[in-house]
Amino acid sequence: MLLFAAHDPGAKNNIRPVYEHALSLGFDAQFIDLATCSGLMDQDQAAEFIKSISLKSVILGCSSNQGEWPLIQACKALGIHTGMVVDIGTLTKIDSMTPDDFPSRFMVSNDSCHQEVLDLGADPATVTVTGDCHLEVLSNLPRQDTSEQVRKDYGLPMDASVGSFFCSPNTQETIDAIVSLAELLPTTDIDRPAVIVRPHPRSRHLEVLELVCQPHRFLRFDAEGHVSNWALLATSVFSMSMASTVTLESLVLGTPSAFFQVGWDFNELNHLYRNLVDVVRIRTENQLNEFVASAIRREGPTLIGNVENHKGALARTWRVVEELMAAEA
């Protein structure tokens, strides 16, 4: 059997297409969400679980809480080959590990991440730039006009200029960013703006964030996730995040997107996303005005190209999985 496991939402997104591809080829495969099966993040429980099943190899995501590593350690002890899919970069995810902890193979999304893994001591033969499978799946989705339904779901007029804003997990930073956005957006040329403010999945104090949005008629706080990210992004004239993979999803879908970095302390979060050098950073009022104006003209900073090497990512990743299955313990 092939086992797939990850904790963070992004990590799960990155390996799920590979899991579904394995099923489509007739492989016996299991997907474990470590956020709901937290016992497997304990070394002893992970070891007992791995001993209880017959495995060809294990494919893992790479989460900021390092929840996948006990499974890697359990597999190494039993001679089972493992592969880890790493998106964007290694900070907070791998940088505290030593080469003795490493999986059999790394599959990374960009050249900078590749170099980071090598700098941490990985054998170059074990690290492959495979790209982002999740973005490849998004890029292949059939385009549908969701704008009318999204506006109905949010109670917006049909002529509203819909935008989307994606928050960080940090409450105070998010409050500062929302206040800054509320102050600056009216200085842009956008007509009848309606910006959907969506909290991070790990956000706390949602009621506080909603209260911050309430005085501003053009901000709509959406704690419930009334529509999918895909539908919201497809409807939006533009999207902004405080630094998130949602920006990459937006760019792949063709909606201009940028990191909004005005009025809050963005340095730490921006450092985590340092490898995304092609993503626009908005740090001044003028840059926001230029970004919104270009988005309205449909000339916004949309990376028409190979965002995070997503083109062909699944095929490259599956080749590594095949090599893991064929390898001898």
HELIX and SHEET records of a PDB file:
HELIX    1   1 PRO A    9  SER A   24  1                                  16    
HELIX    2   2 SER A   38  MET A   41  5                                   4    
HELIX    3   3 GLN A   43  SER A   52  1                                  10    
HELIX    4   4 TRP A   69  LEU A   78  1                                  10    
HELIX    5   5 PRO A   99  ASP A  101  5                                   3    
HELIX    6   6 ASP A  111  ASP A  119  1                                   9    
HELIX    7   7 PRO A  124  THR A  126  5                                   3    
HELIX    8   8 CYS A  133  SER A  139  1                                   7    
HELIX    9   9 SER A  147  TYR A  154  1                                   8    
HELIX   10  10 THR A  171  LEU A  184  1                                  14    
HELIX   11  11 LEU A  185  THR A  187  5                                   3    
HELIX   12  12 LEU A  206  CYS A  213  1                                   8    
HELIX   13  13 ASN A  229  THR A  235  1                                   7    
HELIX   14  14 THR A  245  LEU A  253  1                                   9    
HELIX   15  15 ASN A  267  LEU A  272  1                                   6    
HELIX   16  16 GLU A  285  ILE A  296  1                                  12    
HELIX   17  17 VAL A  307  ASN A  309  5                                   3    
HELIX   18  18 ALA A  313  ALA A  326  1                                  14    
SHEET    1   A 6 ALA A  29  ASP A  33  0                                        
SHEET    2   A 6 LEU A   2  ALA A   6  1                                        
SHEET    3   A 6 SER A  57  LEU A  60  1                                        
SHEET    4   A 6 HIS A  81  VAL A  86  1                                        
SHEET    5   A 6 ARG A 105  VAL A 108  1                                        
SHEET    6   A 6 VAL A 127  VAL A 129  1                                        
SHEET    1   B 6 LEU A 219  PHE A 221  0                                        
SHEET    2   B 6 PRO A 193  ARG A 198  1                                        
SHEET    3   B 6 SER A 161  PHE A 166  1                                        
SHEET    4   B 6 PHE A 238  SER A 241  1                                        
SHEET    5   B 6 SER A 257  PHE A 260  1                                        
SHEET    6   B 6 ARG A 281  ILE A 282  1                                        
END                                                                             
